[in-house]
Amino acid sequence: MINLQILGIGCRRSKALKDNVLEALKRYPLNVTLEEITEVDELMKFDISSTPALLINGKVVVENDVLSVEEIRELLERCGAREQNTLRLKNILVPTDFSESSKCAFIYAQALAAEVEASIKVVHMYQPEFDEGNPFVDEPLATFERSRRESLREFVEENAPLDGGHVLAAVRIDQEVVLGFPSEAIVELSRSGKFDLVVMGTTGEAGFLGRVLRQVSTQVSQQAKCPVLFVPRGVTHRSYRNVLFAAKYQPGEDAILRWITKWTVFFSANLHLVHVLDSRENGFNRETIEIERLFQRNGQRVEVASVKNESVVEGLNQYAREKKIDLVVLTALQRRFYERFFHRSVTKRLLINSKLPLLVVPTS
């Protein structure tokens, strides 16, 4: 949303500036709010020396002048481009099963939310066991739900972050208990348009993340309509300085690359584009070169590197250690590649799975 303010005293020049702004908006429509301020007492609150003046998002772009329609259109176009390249991280969804892993993800999400000024919604999904021979299902279900709500309340209170002994009041935390299958419920919430990011643990215990880890991680990462950040147990949030993206370009990823650019620019992070070479390859392939060009078109500075290793996963693991990577990014299109990170046989020996958060970006 772009906020436009026209400051003037209702004179001919002020009216001309307003007319030009309205005409420019017809030629370059944007999601804007337009406010005209003419009261002298209100005008004195602004840091201007004369009128008419035009402010965009609170910043004075011109005063004592009437910009042409084309000049205003160019200003709006630049603002629109900045809006499109601005990462939105205002609402974070955190599923929990009350396990140590979901506790870690919740604490991680709160630190991230404090950094980006976002709010959090903690959601517990449950599947009660029904006794088909018991016709009085409603009463025990209601009792069970109340118990879950109480457990969720205690979970949130016990794991609220502390700052100098005080709970971080800046982070708004809502909570909800949802009846349903965990993976389906998480995907549905991600598609509601209410959340910009899902943060969840990579391992669970007795709860749902432990019972259906592979199903949940795969289904959520493939079907969610917002990015999903998987947080390994024991990992605490730190500001992202080095982000690794695996060079596995596929058609249709252009929009995804633009989103990754927004993420790295937002956090002022260095982007590492890494291609793992096996014994048959001697240099960067076409995919790596093309993906580098796409990042550069988006205005992203990127460090391109290659690693010699017969295993893609272990090659990225090696690079992550050497370059002190803070975050690994994959796309939902990289399904087979992604599933290898969660394969039980390699989980214990992978730095990426045991030490680094993994961000999976959706295809649309």
MIROZA-733884 format. One line per field, with one value per residue (C-alpha): x, y, z; residue number from 1; residue in three letters. Coordinates in pm, 1 decimal, always signed. Layout:
<recs>
X c(X, ...)
Y c(Y, ...)
Z c(Z, ...)
i c(NUM, ...)
aa c(ALA, ...)
</recs>
This chain:
<recs>
X c(+0.0, +134.5, +20.2, -5.8, -62.5, -125.6, -57.9, -209.0, -443.3, -694.1, -532.6, -513.7, -168.4, -277.3, -579.1, -359.0, -125.8, -424.1, -563.2, -226.7, -198.9, -544.7, -462.9, -131.7, -315.6, -544.7, -245.0, -56.1, -309.8, -173.4, -307.2, -284.8, -448.2, -483.9, -525.4, -558.9, -465.2, -572.3, -616.3, -339.2, -302.1, -245.8, -9.6, +215.2, +284.5, +476.5, +836.5, +770.5, +843.6, +570.6, +279.7, +170.1, +361.9, +337.8, +434.6, +475.3, +473.6, +542.3, +840.2, +829.1, +902.2, +819.7, +713.7, +624.7, +587.8, +329.4, +467.0, +343.9, +132.6, +429.4, +662.4, +411.4, +358.3, +733.8, +742.2, +453.5, +616.2, +935.4, +735.2, +536.3, +856.9, +988.3, +658.1, +680.2, +1036.4, +953.1, +935.7, +615.4, +664.7, +386.4, +207.1, +382.7, +209.1, +366.6, +216.6, +288.9, +248.2, +402.6, +723.4, +1073.9, +1110.5, +797.6, +905.5, +1233.8, +1047.6, +816.3, +1104.0, +1286.8, +974.6, +939.6, +1296.0, +1240.9, +908.3, +1075.4, +1336.3, +1088.4, +804.2, +563.5, +288.8, +259.2, -27.6, +45.1, -185.5, -226.2, -391.1, -537.7, -712.3, -919.2, -978.9, -1349.8, -1525.6, -1779.9, -1972.5, -2019.8, -2319.8, -2227.7, -1936.0, -1996.4, -1930.6, -1593.0, -1485.0, -1564.8, -1375.5, -1081.1, -1075.6, -1078.4, -784.9, -595.0, -667.6, -534.1, -221.3, -170.6, -209.9, +51.1, +284.0, +269.3, +317.5, +606.1, +793.3, +747.3, +1087.0, +1253.6, +1440.1, +1611.5, +1370.7, +1060.5, +844.2, +889.4, +568.5, +647.1, +558.2, +185.9, +102.9, -239.7, -332.3, -587.5, -678.6, -784.9, -950.5, -807.6, -516.7, -199.6, -57.4, -394.1, -472.6, -135.1, -169.2, -522.3, -410.7, -120.5, -369.3, -596.1, -388.8, -348.8, +9.5, +337.5, +548.8, +510.5, +773.9, +779.7, +1017.1, +1190.0, +1141.1, +867.5, +816.4, +490.3, +279.3, +183.4, +523.4, +678.2, +414.1, +388.4, +711.7, +779.8, +417.2, +384.5, +717.9, +662.7, +295.2, +333.4, +644.5, +486.9, +136.2, +171.3, +101.9, +355.0, +718.8, +784.9, +1082.4, +1190.2, +1383.7, +1601.5, +1589.4, +1834.6, +1879.8, +1829.8, +1753.8, +2034.0, +2015.9, +2074.9, +2409.6, +2486.1, +2210.3, +2276.7, +2065.8, +2127.9, +2170.7, +1899.5, +1710.7, +1384.9, +1143.1, +888.1, +1122.6, +1163.3, +905.3, +1064.0, +1403.0, +1252.5, +1114.2, +1454.6, +1604.9, +1351.8, +1442.9, +1817.6, +1783.0, +1543.7, +1795.7, +2100.8, +2230.9, +2493.0, +2350.1, +2557.3, +2458.1, +2619.7, +2648.9, +2776.2, +2991.5, +3029.7, +3317.0, +3159.4, +3138.9, +3422.8, +3249.0, +2922.7, +2636.9, +2371.8, +2134.7, +2381.2, +2463.2, +2093.2, +1997.3, +2285.3, +2156.9, +1804.5, +1930.3, +2136.1, +1833.2, +1652.6, +1934.3, +2077.9, +2451.1, +2535.0, +2847.4, +2863.3, +3058.5, +3110.4, +3183.8, +3327.4, +3133.2, +2950.8, +2670.4, +2479.2, +2365.9, +2712.7, +2859.3, +2623.4, +2695.5, +3067.3, +3013.1, +2779.7, +3047.9, +3320.8, +3116.3, +2924.8, +2587.3, +2290.0, +2006.1, +1953.6, +1688.2, +1520.1, +1219.4, +911.7, +991.7, +1303.3, +1098.2, +1335.8, +1626.4, +1431.0, +1314.2, +1674.9, +1725.2, +1460.7, +1562.5, +1613.9, +1935.5, +2125.9, +1962.7, +2216.9, +2521.3, +2395.1, +2492.9, +2210.9, +1952.5, +2096.1, +2230.7, +2071.1, +1715.9, +1576.4, +1346.2, +1124.7, +971.6, +644.4, +609.9, +315.7)
Y c(+0.0, +341.7, +649.2, +977.2, +1311.9, +1641.6, +1947.4, +2277.2, +2558.4, +2497.5, +2739.5, +2696.0, +2531.2, +2287.1, +2189.0, +2144.4, +1910.4, +1706.2, +1681.3, +1562.2, +1301.3, +1164.1, +1150.9, +975.2, +713.6, +647.0, +580.7, +379.6, +227.9, +125.0, +23.3, +365.8, +585.3, +950.9, +1225.0, +1599.1, +1824.6, +2188.2, +2298.3, +2537.4, +2379.0, +2038.6, +2176.2, +2321.0, +1968.6, +1885.5, +1978.2, +2194.0, +2557.8, +2618.7, +2459.2, +2277.4, +1967.7, +1598.4, +1326.8, +957.3, +728.0, +1025.0, +1152.6, +1490.9, +1438.3, +1790.6, +2124.5, +2462.5, +2300.8, +2129.9, +1811.3, +1705.4, +1393.3, +1213.4, +1309.3, +1182.7, +863.3, +795.7, +849.1, +607.9, +353.7, +359.0, +327.4, +40.0, -141.4, -97.3, -227.6, -537.0, -599.2, -560.6, -882.2, -923.9, -1099.7, -983.7, -1301.3, -1626.3, -1960.4, -2202.4, -2554.1, -2734.9, -3080.5, -2966.1, -3160.9, -3029.6, -2981.0, -2769.5, -2578.0, -2496.7, -2385.6, -2165.6, -1993.3, -1952.3, -1799.5, -1548.0, -1423.9, -1395.0, -1214.9, -965.5, -889.8, -835.7, -691.8, -975.6, -1142.6, -1516.3, -1761.5, -2088.2, -2367.4, -2714.4, -2974.8, -3283.0, -3601.3, -3750.8, -4123.9, -4193.0, -4487.7, -4592.3, -4783.2, -4470.4, -4265.4, -3973.1, -3842.0, -3468.7, -3448.8, -3627.9, -3440.6, -3107.4, -3214.8, -3326.1, -2996.7, -2796.9, -3001.1, -2927.5, -2555.2, -2555.8, -2742.9, -2490.3, -2199.7, -2348.6, -2419.8, -2057.8, -1914.2, -2143.6, -2078.2, -1703.0, -1542.7, -1334.6, -1008.6, -892.9, -1101.4, -964.6, -1130.5, -970.7, -772.0, -650.9, -989.9, -1051.5, -1420.1, -1567.5, -1930.9, -2175.8, -2543.6, -2707.1, -3043.4, -3222.6, -3402.4, -3199.7, -3181.1, -3098.1, -2838.9, -2666.7, -2654.9, -2517.2, -2243.1, -2155.5, -2112.1, -1882.6, -1577.3, -1488.2, -1605.5, -1508.1, -1786.5, -2123.5, -2214.7, -2576.3, -2830.3, -3098.2, -3371.1, -3453.6, -3683.3, -3844.1, -3588.2, -3551.6, -3436.7, -3755.1, -3991.8, -3846.2, -3650.2, -3748.3, -3708.5, -3366.9, -3227.2, -3344.0, -3250.0, -2910.4, -2817.5, -2921.3, -2780.8, -2479.1, -2143.5, -1959.8, -2040.2, -2301.9, -2271.7, -2601.8, -2551.8, -2835.6, -2912.5, -2711.2, -2431.4, -2071.4, -1781.5, -1557.8, -1288.1, -1427.1, -1318.8, -1602.8, -1781.2, -2086.2, -2166.3, -2490.9, -2438.3, -2671.6, -2448.3, -2569.1, -2384.9, -2181.0, -2077.1, -1712.7, -1584.9, -1797.9, -1644.5, -1297.2, -1397.8, -1529.2, -1197.8, -1013.1, -1233.2, -1178.8, -803.8, -771.7, -932.2, -776.5, -1129.7, -1263.9, -1511.3, -1817.0, -2000.0, -2341.9, -2610.1, -2951.9, -3118.4, -3493.7, -3676.1, -3628.4, -3247.8, -3002.9, -2668.0, -2480.4, -2618.8, -2427.1, -2435.9, -2259.6, -1992.1, -1927.3, -1904.1, -1659.8, -1439.8, -1443.8, -1334.2, -1056.6, -933.8, -903.1, -684.0, -951.2, -980.2, -1346.4, -1547.6, -1844.2, -2149.6, -2512.6, -2807.4, -3141.1, -3424.5, -3733.8, -3655.8, -3329.2, -3326.0, -3384.1, -3129.1, -2859.4, -2973.9, -2919.4, -2572.8, -2472.3, -2550.9, -2362.5, -2048.5, -2034.6, -2054.2, -1945.6, -2070.8, -2318.4, -2239.4, -2493.8, -2466.5, -2684.9, -2794.2, -2968.9, -3250.1, -3544.1, -3329.5, -3192.2, -3532.3, -3645.6, -3390.2, -3567.5, -3924.3, -4108.3, -4278.7, -3952.1, -3725.6, -3785.6, -3704.9, -3396.5, -3054.9, -2907.6, -3119.9, -3102.7, -2747.8, -2522.6, -2407.1, -2503.0, -2266.6, -2420.1, -2166.8, -2254.8, -2251.3, -2010.3)
Z c(+0.0, -104.8, +87.4, -104.8, +65.2, -112.1, +103.3, -4.7, +84.3, -191.5, -433.3, -810.2, -799.2, -527.6, -734.0, -1041.0, -846.8, -728.8, -1083.4, -1213.3, -935.9, -1018.4, -1389.1, -1319.9, -1112.9, -1408.4, -1629.8, -1369.3, -1126.8, -790.1, -451.9, -285.8, -25.5, -124.1, +135.2, +73.4, +367.0, +352.5, +716.3, +821.8, +1166.4, +1004.3, +739.3, +1009.8, +1138.7, +820.2, +748.1, +442.4, +366.7, +109.4, -73.7, -276.6, -169.1, -244.3, +3.7, -74.9, +227.7, +453.6, +254.0, +82.0, -287.8, -405.3, -258.5, -406.1, -745.6, -965.2, -1113.6, -1454.6, -1500.2, -1654.6, -1367.5, -1112.1, -1312.2, -1309.2, -932.6, -884.4, -1111.2, -904.7, -581.8, -729.8, -821.4, -466.6, -327.4, -546.3, -431.9, -63.6, +134.6, +330.8, +664.7, +892.4, +999.6, +1093.3, +1148.0, +1398.7, +1425.6, +1751.1, +1901.6, +2233.3, +2158.2, +2215.5, +1840.8, +1808.1, +2118.8, +1944.0, +1630.2, +1838.8, +2017.7, +1686.6, +1528.8, +1811.1, +1769.6, +1394.3, +1449.2, +1682.6, +1416.7, +1132.4, +1347.0, +1269.4, +1470.3, +1541.9, +1549.9, +1728.3, +1615.3, +1762.9, +1538.4, +1699.1, +1597.5, +1882.0, +1887.9, +1856.7, +2014.7, +1751.6, +2015.7, +2222.8, +2102.1, +2329.3, +2125.7, +2166.1, +2538.7, +2547.6, +2233.7, +2398.1, +2710.2, +2497.7, +2310.6, +2634.1, +2756.2, +2434.4, +2460.5, +2815.1, +2704.8, +2425.5, +2664.5, +2897.7, +2605.3, +2488.5, +2837.2, +2927.1, +2603.5, +2567.1, +2500.9, +2765.6, +2721.0, +3035.5, +3242.5, +3073.2, +2811.1, +2469.7, +2456.2, +2104.7, +1955.6, +1934.1, +1985.0, +1909.7, +1956.3, +1820.6, +1847.9, +1520.7, +1467.1, +1165.4, +1000.5, +1064.9, +711.8, +556.6, +823.9, +784.5, +405.6, +432.7, +670.7, +440.3, +157.0, +357.4, +263.2, +630.9, +669.6, +503.8, +651.8, +826.5, +1086.0, +1204.1, +1356.8, +1153.9, +1414.2, +1660.3, +1951.9, +2059.1, +1874.3, +1513.1, +1384.8, +1516.9, +1374.8, +1027.7, +982.8, +623.1, +519.2, +683.2, +564.4, +206.9, +177.2, +342.8, +144.7, -185.0, -135.1, +93.6, -66.8, +145.8, +227.5, +495.2, +729.7, +888.3, +1212.2, +1342.4, +1710.5, +1919.0, +1663.2, +1776.8, +1547.9, +1431.3, +1169.3, +820.4, +682.6, +441.3, +249.7, +35.3, -271.0, -457.2, -831.9, -953.5, -1197.3, -1349.1, -1581.8, -1387.9, -1108.4, -1214.8, -964.9, -693.9, -760.5, -728.5, -387.2, -277.2, -388.4, -170.8, +126.6, +97.3, +34.2, +330.3, +566.7, +394.5, +344.3, +106.2, -143.8, -232.8, -549.2, -519.3, -785.5, -681.4, -949.2, -978.2, -1146.9, -1492.2, -1471.9, -1515.9, -1465.2, -1428.4, -1633.0, -1826.7, -1528.8, -1300.4, -1559.0, -1630.2, -1265.3, -1201.6, -1484.7, -1341.3, -1000.6, -1157.6, -1353.6, -1021.8, -890.3, -662.0, -612.1, -589.0, -510.6, -747.6, -636.7, -727.8, -501.9, -614.1, -453.4, -574.3, -326.7, -376.6, -14.6, +127.8, -114.1, +13.0, +366.6, +306.8, +158.3, +442.7, +700.3, +517.9, +445.3, +775.7, +603.2, +817.2, +597.2, +313.6, +52.6, -174.0, -401.0, -392.3, -748.6, -621.1, -473.9, -498.0, -391.5, -96.7, +28.4, +62.4, +338.7, +544.2, +467.7, +793.9, +684.5, +638.3, +895.3, +1171.4, +959.3, +775.9, +903.0, +696.4, +873.7, +1223.4, +1241.8, +979.7, +913.9, +573.3, +381.0, +111.7, -128.7, -307.4, -684.7, -683.6)
i c(1, 2, 3, 4, 5, 6, 7, 8, 9, 10, 11, 12, 13, 14, 15, 16, 17, 18, 19, 20, 21, 22, 23, 24, 25, 26, 27, 28, 29, 30, 31, 32, 33, 34, 35, 36, 37, 38, 39, 40, 41, 42, 43, 44, 45, 46, 47, 48, 49, 50, 51, 52, 53, 54, 55, 56, 57, 58, 59, 60, 61, 62, 63, 64, 65, 66, 67, 68, 69, 70, 71, 72, 73, 74, 75, 76, 77, 78, 79, 80, 81, 82, 83, 84, 85, 86, 87, 88, 89, 90, 91, 92, 93, 94, 95, 96, 97, 98, 99, 100, 101, 102, 103, 104, 105, 106, 107, 108, 109, 110, 111, 112, 113, 114, 115, 116, 117, 118, 119, 120, 121, 122, 123, 124, 125, 126, 127, 128, 129, 130, 131, 132, 133, 134, 135, 136, 137, 138, 139, 140, 141, 142, 143, 144, 145, 146, 147, 148, 149, 150, 151, 152, 153, 154, 155, 156, 157, 158, 159, 160, 161, 162, 163, 164, 165, 166, 167, 168, 169, 170, 171, 172, 173, 174, 175, 176, 177, 178, 179, 180, 181, 182, 183, 184, 185, 186, 187, 188, 189, 190, 191, 192, 193, 194, 195, 196, 197, 198, 199, 200, 201, 202, 203, 204, 205, 206, 207, 208, 209, 210, 211, 212, 213, 214, 215, 216, 217, 218, 219, 220, 221, 222, 223, 224, 225, 226, 227, 228, 229, 230, 231, 232, 233, 234, 235, 236, 237, 238, 239, 240, 241, 242, 243, 244, 245, 246, 247, 248, 249, 250, 251, 252, 253, 254, 255, 256, 257, 258, 259, 260, 261, 262, 263, 264, 265, 266, 267, 268, 269, 270, 271, 272, 273, 274, 275, 276, 277, 278, 279, 280, 281, 282, 283, 284, 285, 286, 287, 288, 289, 290, 291, 292, 293, 294, 295, 296, 297, 298, 299, 300, 301, 302, 303, 304, 305, 306, 307, 308, 309, 310, 311, 312, 313, 314, 315, 316, 317, 318, 319, 320, 321, 322, 323, 324, 325, 326, 327, 328, 329, 330, 331, 332, 333, 334, 335, 336, 337, 338, 339, 340, 341, 342, 343, 344, 345, 346, 347, 348, 349, 350, 351, 352, 353, 354, 355, 356, 357, 358, 359, 360, 361, 362, 363, 364)
aa c(MET, ILE, ASN, LEU, GLN, ILE, LEU, GLY, ILE, GLY, CYS, ARG, ARG, SER, LYS, ALA, LEU, LYS, ASP, ASN, VAL, LEU, GLU, ALA, LEU, LYS, ARG, TYR, PRO, LEU, ASN, VAL, THR, LEU, GLU, GLU, ILE, THR, GLU, VAL, ASP, GLU, LEU, MET, LYS, PHE, ASP, ILE, SER, SER, THR, PRO, ALA, LEU, LEU, ILE, ASN, GLY, LYS, VAL, VAL, VAL, GLU, ASN, ASP, VAL, LEU, SER, VAL, GLU, GLU, ILE, ARG, GLU, LEU, LEU, GLU, ARG, CYS, GLY, ALA, ARG, GLU, GLN, ASN, THR, LEU, ARG, LEU, LYS, ASN, ILE, LEU, VAL, PRO, THR, ASP, PHE, SER, GLU, SER, SER, LYS, CYS, ALA, PHE, ILE, TYR, ALA, GLN, ALA, LEU, ALA, ALA, GLU, VAL, GLU, ALA, SER, ILE, LYS, VAL, VAL, HIS, MET, TYR, GLN, PRO, GLU, PHE, ASP, GLU, GLY, ASN, PRO, PHE, VAL, ASP, GLU, PRO, LEU, ALA, THR, PHE, GLU, ARG, SER, ARG, ARG, GLU, SER, LEU, ARG, GLU, PHE, VAL, GLU, GLU, ASN, ALA, PRO, LEU, ASP, GLY, GLY, HIS, VAL, LEU, ALA, ALA, VAL, ARG, ILE, ASP, GLN, GLU, VAL, VAL, LEU, GLY, PHE, PRO, SER, GLU, ALA, ILE, VAL, GLU, LEU, SER, ARG, SER, GLY, LYS, PHE, ASP, LEU, VAL, VAL, MET, GLY, THR, THR, GLY, GLU, ALA, GLY, PHE, LEU, GLY, ARG, VAL, LEU, ARG, GLN, VAL, SER, THR, GLN, VAL, SER, GLN, GLN, ALA, LYS, CYS, PRO, VAL, LEU, PHE, VAL, PRO, ARG, GLY, VAL, THR, HIS, ARG, SER, TYR, ARG, ASN, VAL, LEU, PHE, ALA, ALA, LYS, TYR, GLN, PRO, GLY, GLU, ASP, ALA, ILE, LEU, ARG, TRP, ILE, THR, LYS, TRP, THR, VAL, PHE, PHE, SER, ALA, ASN, LEU, HIS, LEU, VAL, HIS, VAL, LEU, ASP, SER, ARG, GLU, ASN, GLY, PHE, ASN, ARG, GLU, THR, ILE, GLU, ILE, GLU, ARG, LEU, PHE, GLN, ARG, ASN, GLY, GLN, ARG, VAL, GLU, VAL, ALA, SER, VAL, LYS, ASN, GLU, SER, VAL, VAL, GLU, GLY, LEU, ASN, GLN, TYR, ALA, ARG, GLU, LYS, LYS, ILE, ASP, LEU, VAL, VAL, LEU, THR, ALA, LEU, GLN, ARG, ARG, PHE, TYR, GLU, ARG, PHE, PHE, HIS, ARG, SER, VAL, THR, LYS, ARG, LEU, LEU, ILE, ASN, SER, LYS, LEU, PRO, LEU, LEU, VAL, VAL, PRO, THR, SER)
</recs>
